[in-house]
Amino acid sequence: MGKNISEVTMHRFDVCFQIVSEEVSPDRVTKLLNISPDEYFEPGATTGMSDGKSVERDAGGPGIWSIKDPSVETSTLEQIELLLTVIRPLSNELCELKRAGAQMRFFVGFFSNDTLGWMLLPCKLMEEIGSLGIDVDVSFYGSCGNS
């Protein structure tokens, strides 16, 4: 079994809330939620914006609208909880986007030299996330051969 994420040497981790859709443009999401994204890609585009800078992705794909908590000093769970305080009051708008074909998710990416790791997401937090129709995508990126 791997290590608890608190025991893994982390180079960095990313936590963001994403709305992903082939049909719904990031501009529509921004107008509906009245929140400017930290990152976005139009559907099919290979160029988008991240933190005010132009960025590229490998291939065109669905539209992505993304926000993150700027306080990188907090833990992963604290960042998810902070993002929930932003989107919790927008449950009606999120339902409207879901009806229009959008998918919502928290993306949690861990970048480390350790190959295996795990973390616990408390059931109350998962229950709230699930009640909003939001998925959780947890990805661990480590170097092969290290333990």
Secondary structure, 3 states (H helix, E strand, C coil): CCEEHHHCCEEEEEEEEEEEECCCCHHHHHHHHCCCCCEEECCCCCEEEECCEEEECCCCCCEEEEEECCCCCCCHHHHHHHHHHHHHHHHHHHHHHHHCCCEEEEEEEEEECCCCEECCCCHHHHHHHHHCCEEEEEEEECCCCCC
